[in-house]
Amino acid sequence: MKRTLRNILLSFVVIFSLFISCQSNQDKTILTEKVIEEVKTLNPEEQEIIAIVEKFLMVAGNYDLQAMDFLILDKANLGISIVRDGIWKNSVSTIGEYFERVNHSELQPYYEPVNEYKILINKGQIAFVWADATLYRYGVPRTNNINNFTLIKEDGEWKFINLSFTNTRLPEELKKFDLEVFARSYAQEWCSQRPNFVSYFFSEDGVLQINDGSSAEGTEAIANVAKGFMEAFPDMVVSMDSVIIEGVTNKPFYEVMRELLRYDELDFTDTWFPTLEEKGENTKTLIHQYWGAKGWDTYNRDNSWDLYGGGGTATTTKEIARFYYNLFTGKIIEDPNILNLILTEINTKDGSGANYFLGVSEGNVRGYKSYGHGGFWGTNVLYFPEIKTSIAVFVSERDYSALRQEIPYRIIGILNK
């Protein structure tokens, strides 16, 4: 029987926010003390180092030599120590020699999550990283890799100058298939620029169907579909979809999101997932969104198309603003180390940068730093940490979407008076 893997390229992006909370000054003090105390567990410099190491491990698992070259200095060395049948074998090479070997090898992708870090940073210029990781292939753990990295800061950027690791096979009883790891590995390969890596996750008669498109049958056809996506979206980042969330929790995706993002606890009665759940009895109805130049009215369109990339959530300006305020003040994600991951910088392959993080971008309105997210139809949601204020704007006519920038500018001007 043919197996179908329906790939919902879903990247759930949190784009909500608010107006000012009514909590007491006493509560604010308690929250502030709690956040400061927890942040000490991992300082920003250590977070930056970990983000770079994990990015490297991802592109290394994809054998993305261009992305690896961007992270590594030309004169870097690679040291490998492998134990097989009780005998250790060592190899040392330059990173250039490693790239040359890769270009002439038959490759299989791998996924290497880190179990534990130890980091020592010397004068803010040199970092020593010890990372205990497990190497997986297609959801099955294969080896334990103890990575030792040395990074140096050059022109304000951390670069690898030495990469070394030990590689030890895991005993057979530990080589158990992990569905979640399989899915994360599969998602990682869509970022690899190696279409065949995607097809390796399918059987010879496997079938891939993306959204409502035609089915691709067989590994060759699947690789061709992946190639088309990779060429069209060279900087594409794919994350694990809701199928895994549902598989782990045994609950529908929208129910898990409601729990994790505290919709009910924070009284978000007008925030819901059209097409996935029934609209609440007292939940406000959807508005008409127009694009006069195209003659479009979205009201009668099936909103399921927005599940793929946009989150597929319907809400009001008030609730989206309240959500953002609660998010950035620690009422939704309480651990600041986790919350700070949303501000992980995403570097483009050309290194130009875009002030864009994981679902939010950094901006400036009248001298106030903001974090926010905009939308195709004229949506704009901004949080201003200095004044602890959120602003949400919806423009229902796309032809006037420029208002989404003008309105926050004027509001901040009013707040400054």
Backbone hydrogen bonds, N-H to C=O, Kabsch-Sander energy under -0.5 kcal/mol:
donor,donor_aa,acceptor,acceptor_aa,energy
5,L,3,R,-0.5
5,L,207,V,-2.5
6,R,4,T,-0.7
7,N,5,L,-0.9
7,N,209,Q,-1.2
8,I,6,R,-0.9
9,L,7,N,-1.0
10,L,8,I,-2.5
11,S,9,L,-0.5
12,F,10,L,-0.5
13,V,11,S,-0.8
14,V,12,F,-0.5
15,I,13,V,-0.7
17,S,320,I,-9.9
28,K,24,S,-1.9
29,T,25,N,-2.0
30,I,26,Q,-2.1
31,L,27,D,-2.6
32,T,28,K,-2.7
33,E,29,T,-2.5
34,K,30,I,-2.2
35,V,31,L,-2.6
36,I,32,T,-2.5
37,E,33,E,-2.2
38,E,34,K,-2.1
39,V,35,V,-2.4
40,K,36,I,-0.9
41,T,38,E,-1.8
42,L,39,V,-1.8
47,Q,43,N,-2.3
48,E,44,P,-2.3
49,I,45,E,-2.1
50,I,46,E,-2.6
51,A,47,Q,-2.3
52,I,48,E,-1.9
53,V,49,I,-2.6
54,E,50,I,-2.7
55,K,51,A,-1.9
56,F,52,I,-2.5
57,L,53,V,-2.7
58,M,54,E,-1.7
59,V,55,K,-2.4
60,A,56,F,-2.7
61,G,57,L,-2.0
62,N,58,M,-1.2
63,Y,60,A,-1.1
64,D,59,V,-2.7
65,L,63,Y,-1.4
68,M,64,D,-2.3
69,D,65,L,-2.6
70,F,66,Q,-1.4
71,L,67,A,-0.9
71,L,68,M,-0.9
72,I,68,M,-1.2
73,L,160,F,-2.4
76,A,73,L,-1.8
77,N,161,I,-1.3
78,L,93,S,-3.3
79,G,163,L,-2.7
80,I,91,S,-2.8
81,S,165,F,-2.3
82,I,89,K,-2.8
83,V,167,N,-2.0
84,R,82,I,-0.5
84,R,87,I,-2.4
87,I,84,R,-1.6
89,K,82,I,-2.9
91,S,80,I,-2.2
93,S,78,L,-2.3
95,I,76,A,-2.1
98,Y,94,T,-1.9
99,F,95,I,-2.4
100,E,96,G,-1.9
101,R,97,E,-2.0
102,V,98,Y,-2.4
103,N,99,F,-2.1
104,H,100,E,-0.6
104,H,101,R,-1.2
105,S,102,V,-1.7
107,L,105,S,-0.6
110,Y,61,G,-1.4
111,Y,136,Y,-2.3
115,N,132,D,-3.6
116,E,132,D,-1.3
118,K,130,W,-2.0
120,L,128,F,-2.4
122,N,120,L,-0.5
122,N,126,I,-3.8
123,K,121,I,-0.7
125,Q,122,N,-2.3
126,I,122,N,-1.8
127,A,151,L,-2.6
128,F,120,L,-3.2
129,V,127,A,-0.5
129,V,149,F,-2.9
130,W,118,K,-2.9
131,A,129,V,-0.5
131,A,147,N,-2.7
132,D,116,E,-2.4
133,A,131,A,-0.7
133,A,145,N,-3.0
134,T,113,P,-2.0
135,L,143,T,-2.6
136,Y,111,Y,-3.3
136,Y,134,T,-0.6
137,R,140,V,-2.3
140,V,137,R,-1.5
142,R,135,L,-3.3
143,T,135,L,-1.2
144,N,168,T,-3.1
145,N,133,A,-2.3
145,N,143,T,-0.6
146,I,144,N,-0.5
146,I,166,T,-1.6
147,N,131,A,-3.1
147,N,145,N,-0.8
148,N,164,S,-3.5
149,F,129,V,-2.6
150,T,162,N,-2.3
151,L,127,A,-2.7
152,I,159,K,-2.8
153,K,125,Q,-2.6
154,E,152,I,-0.6
154,E,157,E,-3.4
157,E,154,E,-1.8
159,K,152,I,-2.4
160,F,71,L,-2.4
161,I,150,T,-2.9
162,N,150,T,-1.5
163,L,77,N,-2.3
164,S,148,N,-1.8
165,F,79,G,-1.9
166,T,146,I,-1.7
167,N,81,S,-2.3
168,T,144,N,-2.1
169,R,83,V,-0.6
170,L,142,R,-2.5
174,L,171,P,-1.9
175,K,172,E,-1.4
176,K,174,L,-2.0
178,D,139,G,-2.5
179,L,177,F,-0.5
182,F,178,D,-2.5
183,A,179,L,-2.3
184,R,180,E,-2.4
185,S,181,V,-2.8
186,Y,182,F,-2.5
187,A,183,A,-2.6
188,Q,184,R,-2.1
189,E,185,S,-1.6
190,W,186,Y,-0.8
190,W,187,A,-0.9
191,C,188,Q,-1.6
192,S,189,E,-1.5
197,F,194,R,-1.6
198,V,194,R,-0.8
198,V,195,P,-0.6
199,S,195,P,-1.5
200,Y,196,N,-1.6
201,F,198,V,-1.5
202,F,199,S,-1.9
206,G,203,S,-2.3
207,V,3,R,-2.1
208,L,216,A,-2.6
209,Q,5,L,-1.1
211,N,7,N,-0.7
211,N,209,Q,-0.6
213,G,210,I,-2.5
216,A,208,L,-2.9
217,E,215,S,-0.6
218,G,206,G,-3.2
219,T,204,E,-0.8
222,I,218,G,-2.2
223,A,219,T,-2.3
224,N,220,E,-1.8
225,V,221,A,-2.0
226,A,222,I,-2.4
227,K,223,A,-2.4
228,G,224,N,-2.0
229,F,225,V,-1.9
230,M,226,A,-2.6
231,E,227,K,-2.4
232,A,228,G,-2.0
233,F,229,F,-2.7
236,M,233,F,-2.0
244,I,241,D,-1.3
245,I,241,D,-0.7
246,E,242,S,-2.6
247,G,243,V,-2.1
248,V,244,I,-2.5
249,T,245,I,-2.3
250,N,246,E,-2.1
255,E,252,P,-0.5
256,V,252,P,-1.9
257,M,253,F,-2.4
258,R,254,Y,-2.0
259,E,255,E,-1.9
260,L,256,V,-3.1
261,L,257,M,-2.6
262,R,259,E,-0.8
263,Y,258,R,-1.7
266,L,262,R,-2.1
267,D,264,D,-1.4
268,F,263,Y,-3.3
269,T,267,D,-1.4
271,T,268,F,-0.9
272,W,270,D,-0.5
272,W,314,A,-2.2
276,L,273,F,-1.4
277,E,273,F,-2.1
283,T,280,G,-1.1
290,Y,396,S,-3.2
291,W,296,W,-1.9
294,K,291,W,-1.1
295,G,291,W,-1.5
296,W,291,W,-1.9
298,T,289,Q,-2.5
300,N,297,D,-0.6
301,R,298,T,-1.9
303,N,301,R,-0.6
305,W,302,D,-1.2
306,D,303,N,-1.8
307,L,304,S,-1.9
308,Y,305,W,-0.9
309,G,307,L,-1.4
310,G,306,D,-0.7
312,G,306,D,-1.1
314,A,272,W,-3.0
320,I,316,T,-2.5
321,A,317,T,-1.9
322,R,318,K,-2.3
323,F,17,S,-1.2
323,F,319,E,-2.6
324,Y,320,I,-1.9
325,Y,321,A,-2.2
326,N,322,R,-2.6
327,L,323,F,-2.7
328,F,324,Y,-2.5
329,T,325,Y,-1.1
330,G,327,L,-1.2
331,K,326,N,-2.5
332,I,326,N,-0.9
334,E,332,I,-0.7
338,I,335,D,-0.7
339,L,335,D,-2.4
340,N,336,P,-2.7
341,L,338,I,-1.3
342,I,339,L,-1.8
343,L,340,N,-1.6
344,T,341,L,-1.8
346,I,356,Y,-2.1
347,N,345,E,-0.7
351,G,348,T,-1.9
357,F,360,V,-3.3
358,L,342,I,-1.9
359,G,357,F,-1.6
361,S,372,G,-2.8
362,E,355,N,-2.6
363,G,370,S,-2.6
365,V,368,Y,-2.4
366,R,364,N,-0.5
368,Y,365,V,-1.8
369,K,367,G,-0.5
370,S,363,G,-2.2
371,Y,383,Y,-2.2
372,G,361,S,-2.2
373,H,381,V,-1.7
375,G,379,T,-2.1
378,G,375,G,-1.4
380,N,393,V,-2.2
381,V,373,H,-1.8
382,L,391,I,-2.7
383,Y,371,Y,-2.4
384,F,389,T,-3.1
387,I,384,F,-0.6
388,K,384,F,-0.9
389,T,384,F,-1.4
390,S,18,L,-1.9
391,I,382,L,-2.5
393,V,380,N,-2.9
395,V,378,G,-0.7
396,S,394,F,-0.6
398,R,290,Y,-3.1
398,R,396,S,-0.6
400,Y,397,E,-2.4
401,S,398,R,-2.1
403,L,400,Y,-2.0
404,R,401,S,-1.9
405,Q,402,A,-1.5
406,E,402,A,-1.4
407,I,403,L,-2.7
409,Y,405,Q,-1.4
410,R,406,E,-2.0
411,I,407,I,-2.4
412,I,408,P,-2.6
413,G,409,Y,-1.5
414,I,410,R,-1.9
415,L,411,I,-2.5
416,N,412,I,-1.5
417,K,414,I,-1.2
